[in-house]
């Protein structure tokens, strides 16, 4: 009998439409692993309710009573997807040998879970779930995703392309990840920093089973900005280069004006003056905004506020029984 305990961590925010199917599919997968003696019999599914405004927590509580494999954790308010993942890991790491994180929308193929467990058995501490194609994405999302991964690579950030937050972490890899104390979380960039032996499992991403996406364009842009500013100071370097370029252009313009003056040419300066004002004003505003983004992150870090507050959870109780 395999004694390695697996906990499947599922962050949830307003997922009442998809939750019944998610419980059904994950229960079937976990039961299969237990029956095949691939994981311990006391392995669990941990749903993390991230301040949902619908009936998500009521459903989680109901399934926890009916299904021995299902447990739940409830935040006191909405703290965000990344914090929900971290909270699940911080609770589960005390009792688990390996943890798999997966979103509740069933876009990530649950059938990749047994393959991840197999890779763990082969000695891997980190197993990334990687999409084998982006056919389900729009053209815009495909192009922006490729641009984002390319930009992060140029900035020196080690990301696994086409992988999201669907992954397996061993106990020691999770403990190492939890030792990172920053509040501005970008787990896709943090997990590779943990090190340890890693591999990939490929799967086909599906359409969302039900409900609405929790990552519209505005949130995707904010998430990408968080990733860039949390791991690189390249944008600040870019401001320096932009300033040097502006100075160079200004010198060229100054030489041109002096030459025109010496030749006696009278040229109206209104257009060039206005262009210069708007150009420099725009550059200054962009520069202040970029620097302000970093200062804002410093501000949130130095306050050392809790990443999340857990209102209630029954995972610990079930694991002790």
TORNU-420561 format. One line per field, with one value per residue: residue in one letter; x, z, y of N, C-alpha, C in turn. Coordinates in steps of 0.05 Angstrom, whole numbers. Atoms other than C-alpha are relative to their C-alpha. Layout:
# residues N
aa = (A / ...)
n_x = (X / ...)
n_z = (Z / ...)
n_y = (Y / ...)
ca_x = (X / ...)
ca_z = (Z / ...)
ca_y = (Y / ...)
c_x = (X / ...)
c_z = (Z / ...)
c_y = (Y / ...)
# end
This chain:
# residues 321
aa = (X / X / X / X / X / X / X / X / X / X / X / X / X / X / X / X / X / X / X / X / X / X / X / X / X / X / X / X / X / X / X / X / X / X / X / X / X / X / X / X / X / X / X / X / X / X / X / X / X / X / X / X / X / X / X / X / X / X / X / X / X / X / X / X / X / X / X / X / X / X / X / X / X / X / X / X / X / X / X / X / X / X / X / X / X / X / X / X / X / X / X / X / X / X / X / X / X / X / X / X / X / X / X / X / X / X / X / X / X / X / X / X / X / X / X / X / X / X / X / X / X / X / X / X / X / X / X / X / X / X / X / X / X / X / X / X / X / X / X / X / X / X / X / X / X / X / X / X / X / X / X / X / X / X / X / X / X / X / X / X / X / X / X / X / X / X / X / X / X / X / X / X / X / X / X / X / X / X / X / X / X / X / X / X / X / X / X / X / X / X / X / X / X / X / X / X / X / X / X / X / X / X / X / X / X / X / X / X / X / X / X / X / X / X / X / X / X / X / X / X / X / X / X / X / X / X / X / X / X / X / X / X / X / X / X / X / X / X / X / X / X / X / X / X / X / X / X / X / X / X / X / X / X / X / X / X / X / X / X / X / X / X / X / X / X / X / X / X / X / X / X / X / X / X / X / X / X / X / X / X / X / X / X / X / X / X / X / X / X / X / X / X / X / X / X / X / X / X / X / X / X / X / X / X / X / X / X / X / X / X / X / X / X / X / X / X / X / X / X / X / X)
n_x = (17 / -16 / 6 / -4 / 26 / 4 / 21 / 6 / 9 / 17 / 11 / 27 / 13 / 26 / -1 / 23 / 10 / -18 / -10 / 9 / -15 / -28 / -1 / 4 / -24 / -23 / 5 / -5 / -29 / -14 / 7 / -15 / -27 / 0 / 6 / -24 / -21 / -20 / -2 / 11 / 30 / 9 / -4 / 24 / 4 / 4 / 11 / -6 / 20 / -13 / 19 / 21 / 25 / 22 / 4 / -23 / -8 / 21 / -4 / -24 / 8 / 18 / -16 / -18 / 15 / 9 / -23 / -23 / -24 / 2 / -3 / 2 / -13 / 14 / -12 / 18 / 7 / -15 / -29 / -13 / -6 / -26 / 1 / 16 / -18 / -19 / 14 / 4 / -26 / -9 / 16 / -3 / -27 / -5 / 10 / -2 / -26 / 0 / 24 / 6 / 18 / 15 / 23 / 25 / 16 / -3 / -14 / -24 / 9 / -5 / -13 / -29 / -8 / -15 / -27 / -17 / -6 / -21 / -25 / -8 / -11 / -26 / -20 / 2 / 12 / 17 / 10 / 16 / 20 / -5 / 19 / -13 / 9 / 17 / 22 / 24 / -3 / 5 / -25 / -12 / -12 / -24 / -22 / -9 / -14 / -26 / -16 / -6 / -22 / -25 / -9 / -10 / -25 / -21 / -5 / -14 / 18 / 2 / 27 / 5 / 21 / 25 / 8 / 13 / -3 / 7 / -26 / -4 / -24 / -5 / 1 / -23 / 1 / 21 / -12 / -18 / 16 / 13 / -20 / 0 / 19 / 11 / 29 / 7 / -5 / 1 / -10 / -12 / -29 / -12 / -5 / -26 / -21 / -3 / -19 / 7 / 3 / 26 / 6 / 25 / 21 / 15 / 28 / 16 / 18 / 28 / 17 / 10 / 24 / 23 / -7 / -15 / -29 / -7 / -23 / 5 / -24 / -12 / -14 / -23 / -21 / -10 / -16 / -25 / -16 / -11 / -22 / -24 / -11 / -8 / -24 / -20 / -1 / -6 / 14 / -14 / -22 / 11 / 4 / -26 / -6 / 18 / -11 / -24 / 9 / 13 / -22 / -14 / 17 / 0 / -26 / 2 / 18 / -13 / -20 / 15 / 9 / -23 / -8 / 21 / -4 / -24 / 6 / 19 / 27 / 20 / 19 / 20 / -7 / 23 / 5 / -21 / 2 / 23 / -7 / -19 / 14 / 16 / -18 / -13 / 21 / 8 / -22 / -1 / 22 / -5 / -22 / 10 / 18 / -15 / -14 / 21 / 8 / -20 / 3 / 24 / -6 / -16 / 19 / 16 / -18 / -11 / 21 / 1 / 27 / 4 / 8 / 28 / 12 / 17 / 23 / 4 / -9 / 4 / -21 / -16 / 17 / 3 / -26 / -7 / 18)
n_z = (0 / 2 / -23 / 7 / 0 / 20 / -4 / 24 / -9 / 21 / -8 / 10 / -3 / 14 / 17 / -6 / 24 / 9 / -23 / -1 / 20 / -9 / -21 / 12 / 16 / -18 / -18 / 16 / 4 / -26 / -8 / 17 / -10 / -25 / 5 / 13 / -20 / 9 / -22 / -25 / -2 / -12 / 18 / 0 / 18 / -17 / 14 / -14 / 8 / 0 / -4 / 20 / -7 / 6 / -18 / 2 / -26 / -9 / 15 / -11 / -26 / 5 / 10 / -21 / -17 / 15 / 14 / -18 / 13 / 4 / -23 / 9 / -15 / 7 / -7 / -12 / 23 / 24 / -1 / 26 / 8 / -9 / -29 / -4 / 4 / -21 / -24 / 2 / -4 / -28 / -17 / 8 / -1 / -26 / 0 / 27 / 12 / 25 / 4 / 28 / 1 / 25 / -2 / -2 / 24 / 15 / 25 / -2 / 1 / -25 / 6 / -2 / -28 / -4 / 12 / -18 / -23 / 10 / 1 / -27 / -7 / 13 / -14 / 6 / -21 / 13 / 25 / 12 / 20 / 23 / 22 / 25 / 21 / -9 / 19 / -13 / -5 / 22 / 13 / -16 / -25 / 8 / 6 / -24 / -18 / 11 / -4 / -28 / -6 / 13 / -15 / -26 / 5 / 5 / -25 / -18 / -18 / 10 / 0 / 17 / 19 / 2 / -25 / -17 / -28 / -1 / -5 / -24 / -16 / -23 / -26 / -4 / 19 / -11 / -24 / 10 / 12 / -22 / -14 / 14 / -17 / 13 / 2 / 28 / 9 / 28 / -5 / 24 / 0 / -25 / -1 / 12 / -17 / -21 / 8 / -1 / 26 / 11 / 27 / 10 / 10 / 20 / 1 / 17 / -16 / 10 / -4 / -27 / -2 / -6 / -13 / 15 / -6 / -22 / 9 / 24 / 10 / -19 / -20 / 13 / 3 / -27 / -8 / 15 / -12 / -26 / 6 / 10 / -21 / -24 / 5 / 16 / -1 / 28 / 7 / -10 / 18 / 25 / -4 / 3 / 29 / 12 / -7 / 16 / 28 / 2 / -1 / 26 / 19 / -7 / 9 / 29 / 6 / -7 / 21 / 23 / -4 / 1 / 29 / 13 / -9 / 13 / 28 / 3 / 6 / -21 / 0 / -22 / -20 / -15 / 3 / -14 / -28 / -11 / 1 / -21 / -25 / -2 / -1 / -26 / -20 / 1 / -10 / -29 / -13 / 1 / -19 / -27 / -5 / -3 / -26 / -20 / -3 / -17 / -26 / -11 / -9 / -25 / -20 / -9 / -12 / -26 / -21 / -10 / -6 / 6 / 28 / 1 / -25 / 3 / -18 / -10 / 18 / -11 / 10 / -22 / -16 / 14 / 2 / -26 / -7)
n_y = (-24 / -24 / -17 / -27 / -15 / -20 / -19 / -16 / -27 / -13 / -27 / -5 / -26 / 0 / 23 / 18 / 13 / 21 / 15 / 28 / 16 / 1 / 20 / 26 / 9 / 2 / 23 / 24 / 2 / 6 / 28 / 18 / 1 / 14 / 29 / 12 / -2 / -19 / -20 / 10 / 0 / -25 / -23 / -17 / -23 / -24 / -23 / -25 / -20 / -26 / -21 / 2 / -14 / 18 / 22 / 17 / 11 / 18 / 25 / 13 / 10 / 23 / 22 / 9 / 18 / 24 / 12 / 1 / -10 / -28 / -18 / -28 / -22 / -25 / -26 / -20 / -17 / 6 / -7 / 4 / 28 / 9 / 4 / 24 / 23 / 1 / 8 / 28 / 14 / -4 / 18 / 28 / 9 / 13 / 28 / 11 / 5 / -14 / -17 / -8 / -23 / 0 / -18 / 14 / -2 / 25 / -4 / 17 / 28 / 14 / 26 / -3 / 4 / 25 / -2 / -16 / 17 / 18 / -14 / -3 / 26 / 3 / -17 / -29 / -16 / -20 / 10 / -22 / 6 / -18 / 3 / 8 / -19 / -23 / -1 / -11 / -28 / -18 / -8 / -21 / 11 / 15 / -18 / -14 / 19 / 4 / -25 / -1 / 19 / -9 / -23 / 9 / 13 / -20 / -13 / 19 / 14 / 28 / 10 / 24 / -8 / 15 / 12 / -19 / 8 / 29 / 12 / 16 / -7 / 18 / -13 / -18 / -22 / -18 / -14 / -20 / -21 / -15 / -16 / -26 / -16 / -24 / -2 / -2 / 28 / 9 / 27 / 12 / -7 / 8 / 29 / 7 / -8 / 20 / 20 / 28 / 14 / -6 / 10 / -10 / 18 / -15 / 7 / -18 / -18 / 1 / -24 / -2 / 17 / -16 / -25 / -20 / -2 / -18 / -16 / -17 / -14 / -18 / 16 / 13 / -21 / -5 / 23 / -1 / -22 / 11 / 19 / -15 / -17 / 16 / 16 / -13 / -29 / -9 / -25 / -24 / -4 / -10 / -28 / -12 / 0 / -19 / -27 / -5 / -4 / -26 / -20 / 1 / -13 / -28 / -11 / -2 / -22 / -25 / -5 / -8 / -27 / -18 / -2 / -16 / -27 / -11 / -3 / -21 / 10 / -4 / 23 / -1 / 20 / 8 / 29 / 15 / -5 / 16 / 29 / 5 / -1 / 24 / 24 / 1 / 4 / 28 / 16 / -4 / 13 / 29 / 6 / -2 / 22 / 25 / -2 / 2 / 28 / 13 / -12 / 12 / 27 / -3 / -9 / 23 / 21 / -8 / 0 / 27 / 9 / 28 / 5 / 9 / 8 / 24 / -2 / 27 / 22 / 26 / 18 / 10 / 18 / 26 / 13 / 11 / 22)
ca_x = (0 / 28 / 32 / 45 / -12 / -37 / -77 / -110 / -118 / -173 / -182 / -254 / -286 / -360 / -357 / -426 / -442 / -382 / -369 / -414 / -378 / -310 / -324 / -348 / -287 / -235 / -267 / -265 / -192 / -171 / -211 / -178 / -109 / -127 / -157 / -94 / -52 / -16 / -31 / -51 / -124 / -128 / -112 / -159 / -187 / -182 / -228 / -206 / -264 / -235 / -290 / -343 / -408 / -451 / -466 / -396 / -380 / -448 / -435 / -365 / -393 / -447 / -398 / -351 / -406 / -426 / -357 / -300 / -249 / -274 / -251 / -257 / -223 / -258 / -226 / -256 / -258 / -231 / -154 / -141 / -125 / -51 / -63 / -116 / -65 / -15 / -66 / -84 / -11 / 4 / -52 / -40 / 36 / 32 / -2 / 15 / 74 / 53 / 4 / -29 / -60 / -114 / -168 / -241 / -264 / -242 / -203 / -141 / -148 / -156 / -131 / -61 / -62 / -44 / 14 / 39 / 35 / 76 / 129 / 131 / 143 / 202 / 235 / 212 / 195 / 162 / 117 / 90 / 25 / 39 / -11 / 6 / -32 / -70 / -127 / -180 / -151 / -170 / -118 / -107 / -95 / -47 / -5 / -4 / 15 / 73 / 95 / 91 / 134 / 184 / 188 / 197 / 252 / 290 / 284 / 317 / 255 / 253 / 182 / 156 / 119 / 46 / 42 / -5 / -19 / -32 / 27 / 50 / 98 / 130 / 129 / 199 / 188 / 124 / 161 / 214 / 162 / 126 / 192 / 185 / 153 / 135 / 63 / 64 / 55 / 71 / 76 / 92 / 158 / 169 / 164 / 224 / 265 / 254 / 298 / 296 / 286 / 229 / 194 / 132 / 67 / 31 / -44 / -98 / -133 / -209 / -263 / -289 / -343 / -390 / -392 / -351 / -276 / -246 / -190 / -218 / -169 / -160 / -141 / -95 / -58 / -53 / -27 / 25 / 47 / 54 / 97 / 143 / 151 / 158 / 217 / 254 / 278 / 287 / 231 / 271 / 332 / 288 / 271 / 346 / 355 / 293 / 322 / 389 / 353 / 312 / 376 / 409 / 349 / 349 / 423 / 410 / 352 / 394 / 450 / 397 / 369 / 438 / 455 / 389 / 402 / 472 / 444 / 393 / 333 / 272 / 232 / 168 / 182 / 111 / 103 / 171 / 159 / 91 / 117 / 175 / 129 / 81 / 138 / 175 / 111 / 90 / 158 / 158 / 89 / 107 / 171 / 136 / 84 / 135 / 176 / 111 / 93 / 157 / 148 / 77 / 102 / 154 / 98 / 55 / 115 / 141 / 74 / 78 / 3 / -22 / -30 / -97 / -144 / -175 / -245 / -255 / -229 / -244 / -183 / -142 / -199 / -209 / -134 / -129 / -188)
ca_z = (0 / -20 / 41 / 2 / 17 / -40 / -31 / -92 / -79 / -117 / -110 / -119 / -132 / -150 / -178 / -159 / -232 / -243 / -173 / -176 / -239 / -210 / -147 / -189 / -235 / -181 / -135 / -191 / -205 / -131 / -117 / -176 / -150 / -81 / -108 / -151 / -88 / -122 / -63 / 10 / 29 / 69 / 9 / 1 / -44 / -12 / -40 / -21 / -22 / -40 / -13 / -63 / -65 / -90 / -60 / -70 / 4 / 19 / -35 / -9 / 61 / 35 / -5 / 54 / 95 / 40 / 11 / 56 / 4 / 1 / 49 / 49 / 71 / 74 / 71 / 111 / 46 / -24 / -24 / -96 / -134 / -117 / -43 / -47 / -75 / -22 / 34 / 10 / 8 / 77 / 108 / 68 / 73 / 146 / 126 / 52 / 15 / -50 / -71 / -138 / -152 / -205 / -221 / -211 / -282 / -310 / -367 / -343 / -358 / -293 / -328 / -324 / -248 / -249 / -296 / -247 / -190 / -232 / -243 / -169 / -159 / -207 / -161 / -187 / -136 / -185 / -242 / -288 / -325 / -395 / -450 / -515 / -556 / -551 / -598 / -547 / -541 / -584 / -633 / -589 / -526 / -563 / -589 / -523 / -485 / -532 / -526 / -450 / -445 / -494 / -454 / -388 / -418 / -442 / -373 / -343 / -310 / -315 / -333 / -362 / -426 / -432 / -359 / -311 / -238 / -254 / -222 / -171 / -115 / -65 / 9 / 10 / -53 / -21 / 44 / 4 / -35 / 30 / 56 / 4 / 45 / -8 / -11 / -86 / -110 / -179 / -167 / -240 / -230 / -158 / -167 / -215 / -163 / -113 / -153 / -143 / -198 / -245 / -307 / -349 / -364 / -428 / -435 / -480 / -449 / -454 / -457 / -390 / -366 / -338 / -309 / -329 / -334 / -272 / -315 / -363 / -402 / -347 / -296 / -346 / -358 / -283 / -272 / -327 / -296 / -228 / -259 / -293 / -234 / -182 / -216 / -257 / -252 / -328 / -335 / -292 / -335 / -396 / -366 / -363 / -437 / -455 / -419 / -455 / -522 / -507 / -489 / -554 / -595 / -558 / -574 / -648 / -648 / -614 / -666 / -721 / -691 / -684 / -757 / -781 / -740 / -770 / -840 / -827 / -839 / -800 / -782 / -741 / -676 / -652 / -679 / -654 / -587 / -577 / -600 / -551 / -494 / -507 / -518 / -455 / -414 / -437 / -422 / -352 / -336 / -359 / -319 / -256 / -264 / -272 / -212 / -173 / -187 / -154 / -96 / -87 / -82 / -30 / 8 / 11 / 29 / 87 / 123 / 132 / 133 / 132 / 62 / 80 / 138 / 144 / 173 / 178 / 149 / 160 / 125 / 189 / 227 / 173 / 168 / 243 / 246)
ca_y = (0 / 68 / 114 / 178 / 227 / 269 / 333 / 365 / 440 / 476 / 552 / 574 / 641 / 641 / 571 / 544 / 528 / 484 / 457 / 394 / 370 / 388 / 347 / 289 / 287 / 299 / 247 / 195 / 210 / 208 / 144 / 111 / 129 / 103 / 38 / 27 / 40 / 98 / 145 / 136 / 123 / 188 / 232 / 291 / 345 / 414 / 468 / 539 / 588 / 656 / 700 / 676 / 716 / 658 / 590 / 562 / 554 / 522 / 471 / 457 / 447 / 400 / 358 / 355 / 321 / 273 / 257 / 235 / 257 / 328 / 382 / 458 / 522 / 589 / 658 / 715 / 755 / 754 / 752 / 731 / 667 / 665 / 673 / 618 / 570 / 589 / 581 / 512 / 491 / 521 / 479 / 415 / 413 / 389 / 324 / 314 / 284 / 317 / 371 / 385 / 453 / 458 / 509 / 492 / 508 / 440 / 472 / 435 / 360 / 322 / 259 / 288 / 279 / 205 / 221 / 274 / 224 / 175 / 227 / 240 / 166 / 171 / 222 / 289 / 343 / 391 / 368 / 423 / 414 / 443 / 455 / 420 / 473 / 538 / 520 / 540 / 610 / 669 / 696 / 757 / 715 / 669 / 727 / 764 / 701 / 688 / 761 / 757 / 694 / 723 / 788 / 752 / 709 / 770 / 800 / 738 / 709 / 633 / 614 / 548 / 568 / 547 / 526 / 559 / 539 / 466 / 430 / 379 / 398 / 351 / 365 / 394 / 435 / 464 / 480 / 516 / 555 / 575 / 603 / 659 / 715 / 767 / 791 / 806 / 735 / 709 / 634 / 617 / 654 / 633 / 558 / 552 / 589 / 533 / 487 / 411 / 360 / 379 / 353 / 366 / 331 / 353 / 356 / 387 / 447 / 446 / 499 / 523 / 473 / 526 / 596 / 656 / 667 / 699 / 730 / 783 / 826 / 877 / 823 / 789 / 855 / 867 / 796 / 805 / 872 / 838 / 784 / 834 / 881 / 825 / 793 / 845 / 917 / 920 / 972 / 1020 / 1008 / 1022 / 1090 / 1106 / 1087 / 1127 / 1188 / 1181 / 1175 / 1237 / 1276 / 1252 / 1275 / 1341 / 1353 / 1338 / 1387 / 1440 / 1433 / 1438 / 1502 / 1534 / 1517 / 1546 / 1608 / 1618 / 1609 / 1662 / 1618 / 1638 / 1577 / 1579 / 1542 / 1530 / 1459 / 1434 / 1467 / 1433 / 1365 / 1371 / 1389 / 1331 / 1281 / 1300 / 1304 / 1234 / 1205 / 1236 / 1210 / 1139 / 1141 / 1164 / 1110 / 1054 / 1078 / 1086 / 1014 / 991 / 1039 / 1013 / 942 / 963 / 998 / 934 / 890 / 931 / 932 / 857 / 847 / 775 / 746 / 718 / 703 / 634 / 638 / 563 / 497 / 424 / 394 / 388 / 355 / 302 / 288 / 277 / 230)
c_x = (18 / -9 / 4 / -27 / 0 / -23 / -3 / -13 / -14 / -10 / -27 / -9 / -25 / -1 / -23 / -10 / 16 / 8 / -10 / 15 / 29 / 3 / -2 / 25 / 24 / -3 / 6 / 30 / 14 / -8 / 15 / 29 / 2 / -5 / 24 / 24 / 23 / 4 / -14 / -31 / -11 / 7 / -26 / 0 / -6 / -10 / 4 / -20 / 11 / -20 / -22 / -26 / -25 / -1 / 24 / 7 / -22 / 2 / 24 / -6 / -17 / 16 / 19 / -14 / -6 / 23 / 24 / 26 / 0 / 3 / -1 / 14 / -14 / 15 / -21 / -10 / 16 / 29 / 14 / 9 / 27 / 2 / -17 / 16 / 19 / -12 / -5 / 25 / 10 / -15 / 7 / 28 / 6 / -6 / 5 / 29 / 2 / -26 / -2 / -19 / -13 / -24 / -26 / -16 / 2 / 12 / 26 / -9 / 7 / 13 / 30 / 9 / 14 / 28 / 19 / 9 / 22 / 27 / 11 / 13 / 27 / 21 / -1 / -15 / -20 / -9 / -19 / -21 / 2 / -20 / 15 / -9 / -16 / -24 / -25 / 2 / -7 / 28 / 14 / 14 / 25 / 24 / 10 / 14 / 28 / 18 / 8 / 23 / 26 / 12 / 12 / 27 / 23 / 7 / 14 / -17 / -5 / -28 / -2 / -22 / -24 / -7 / -13 / 5 / -9 / 27 / 0 / 26 / 2 / -1 / 23 / 1 / -21 / 11 / 19 / -15 / -13 / 20 / 4 / -21 / -12 / -31 / -10 / 7 / -2 / 12 / 13 / 30 / 14 / 7 / 26 / 23 / 6 / 22 / -11 / -5 / -28 / -3 / -27 / -19 / -18 / -29 / -14 / -19 / -28 / -13 / -10 / -27 / -25 / 9 / 17 / 30 / 5 / 24 / -7 / 26 / 13 / 16 / 25 / 23 / 12 / 18 / 27 / 18 / 12 / 24 / 25 / 13 / 9 / 27 / 22 / -1 / 7 / -16 / 14 / 25 / -9 / -5 / 27 / 7 / -18 / 9 / 24 / -7 / -12 / 22 / 14 / -16 / 0 / 25 / 0 / -18 / 13 / 21 / -14 / -9 / 22 / 9 / -20 / 3 / 23 / -5 / -20 / -28 / -18 / -21 / -19 / 5 / -24 / -4 / 21 / -2 / -22 / 6 / 19 / -13 / -16 / 17 / 12 / -20 / -9 / 21 / 2 / -23 / 3 / 21 / -9 / -18 / 15 / 14 / -21 / -10 / 18 / -3 / -25 / 4 / 17 / -19 / -17 / 17 / 8 / -21 / -4 / -28 / -3 / -9 / -29 / -9 / -19 / -23 / -7 / 10 / -4 / 20 / 16 / -15 / -2 / 26 / 7 / -17 / 10)
c_z = (0 / 23 / -6 / -2 / -21 / 8 / -26 / 9 / -23 / 10 / -13 / 5 / -17 / -21 / 4 / -25 / -8 / 22 / 1 / -19 / 9 / 22 / -11 / -14 / 18 / 19 / -15 / -4 / 26 / 9 / -17 / 9 / 27 / -4 / -13 / 19 / -10 / 21 / 25 / 1 / 12 / -16 / -2 / -23 / 18 / -18 / 17 / -10 / 4 / 1 / -21 / 10 / -7 / 20 / 0 / 27 / 11 / -14 / 10 / 26 / -3 / -10 / 21 / 19 / -14 / -11 / 18 / -12 / -3 / 26 / -10 / 19 / -9 / 9 / 12 / -21 / -24 / 2 / -27 / -4 / 10 / 30 / 8 / -3 / 23 / 26 / 1 / 5 / 29 / 20 / -6 / 4 / 26 / -1 / -27 / -8 / -27 / -3 / -29 / 1 / -28 / 3 / -2 / -26 / -19 / -28 / -1 / 3 / 25 / -5 / 0 / 29 / 5 / -12 / 18 / 24 / -8 / -1 / 28 / 10 / -13 / 12 / -6 / 22 / -11 / -27 / -11 / -19 / -23 / -22 / -25 / -24 / 12 / -19 / 12 / 6 / -25 / -12 / 17 / 25 / -7 / -5 / 25 / 19 / -9 / 5 / 30 / 8 / -12 / 16 / 26 / -3 / -4 / 25 / 20 / 19 / -12 / 3 / -18 / -19 / -1 / 25 / 17 / 29 / 4 / 3 / 25 / 14 / 23 / 26 / 4 / -19 / 10 / 24 / -9 / -12 / 22 / 16 / -14 / 14 / -14 / -2 / -29 / -14 / -30 / 0 / -25 / -2 / 25 / 1 / -13 / 18 / 23 / -6 / 1 / -28 / -11 / -27 / -8 / -8 / -19 / -1 / -19 / 18 / -12 / 3 / 29 / 1 / 4 / 14 / -17 / 8 / 22 / -8 / -26 / -7 / 20 / 22 / -12 / -2 / 28 / 10 / -14 / 12 / 26 / -5 / -8 / 23 / 25 / -4 / -16 / 5 / -28 / -8 / 10 / -17 / -27 / 2 / -4 / -30 / -14 / 5 / -16 / -29 / -3 / 0 / -27 / -22 / 4 / -10 / -31 / -8 / 6 / -21 / -26 / 2 / -3 / -29 / -15 / 7 / -14 / -30 / -6 / -8 / 24 / -1 / 24 / 20 / 16 / 0 / 15 / 30 / 12 / 0 / 22 / 27 / 5 / 3 / 28 / 23 / 1 / 12 / 31 / 14 / 0 / 20 / 29 / 7 / 4 / 27 / 22 / 4 / 18 / 29 / 14 / 11 / 26 / 23 / 12 / 13 / 29 / 22 / 13 / 10 / -7 / -30 / -2 / 29 / -4 / 21 / 12 / -21 / 15 / -9 / 23 / 17 / -13 / -1 / 27 / 8 / -12)
c_y = (25 / 19 / 30 / 14 / 22 / 19 / 16 / 26 / 14 / 27 / 5 / 28 / 1 / -23 / -19 / -15 / -24 / -20 / -29 / -18 / -3 / -21 / -28 / -10 / -4 / -24 / -26 / -4 / -9 / -28 / -20 / -3 / -15 / -30 / -14 / 1 / 18 / 22 / -12 / 4 / 26 / 24 / 16 / 20 / 24 / 23 / 25 / 21 / 28 / 22 / 1 / 14 / -17 / -23 / -20 / -13 / -20 / -27 / -16 / -14 / -25 / -24 / -11 / -20 / -26 / -17 / 1 / 11 / 30 / 16 / 29 / 19 / 25 / 24 / 18 / 20 / -9 / 10 / -5 / -29 / -10 / -5 / -25 / -25 / -3 / -9 / -30 / -16 / 3 / -18 / -29 / -10 / -15 / -30 / -14 / -5 / 14 / 15 / 7 / 23 / 0 / 19 / -16 / -1 / -24 / 5 / -17 / -29 / -15 / -27 / 2 / -5 / -26 / 0 / 16 / -17 / -21 / 13 / 5 / -26 / -6 / 18 / 29 / 15 / 20 / -12 / 21 / -12 / 20 / -6 / -8 / 16 / 22 / 3 / 12 / 30 / 16 / 8 / 21 / -12 / -17 / 18 / 14 / -18 / -5 / 24 / 2 / -19 / 9 / 24 / -8 / -14 / 19 / 15 / -18 / -15 / -28 / -10 / -25 / 8 / -18 / -16 / 21 / -8 / -28 / -15 / -17 / 10 / -20 / 16 / 20 / 23 / 21 / 16 / 22 / 24 / 18 / 18 / 27 / 18 / 24 / -2 / 2 / -26 / -3 / -28 / -13 / 7 / -9 / -29 / -9 / 8 / -19 / -20 / -28 / -11 / 5 / -13 / 11 / -23 / 16 / -10 / 20 / 16 / 1 / 27 / -1 / -16 / 17 / 26 / 19 / 1 / 21 / 17 / 14 / 14 / 17 / -15 / -13 / 20 / 6 / -23 / 0 / 22 / -9 / -18 / 14 / 15 / -15 / -13 / 14 / 30 / 11 / 24 / 25 / 5 / 12 / 30 / 15 / 3 / 20 / 29 / 7 / 5 / 27 / 22 / 1 / 15 / 30 / 14 / 4 / 24 / 27 / 7 / 10 / 29 / 20 / 4 / 17 / 29 / 14 / 5 / 22 / -9 / 5 / -22 / 3 / -23 / -12 / -31 / -17 / 4 / -18 / -30 / -7 / -1 / -26 / -25 / -2 / -5 / -29 / -18 / 2 / -14 / -31 / -8 / 1 / -23 / -26 / 0 / -3 / -28 / -15 / 10 / -11 / -28 / 0 / 7 / -24 / -21 / 8 / 1 / -27 / -9 / -29 / -3 / -7 / -6 / -23 / 1 / -28 / -20 / -26 / -21 / -13 / -20 / -27 / -15 / -12 / -24 / -27)
# end
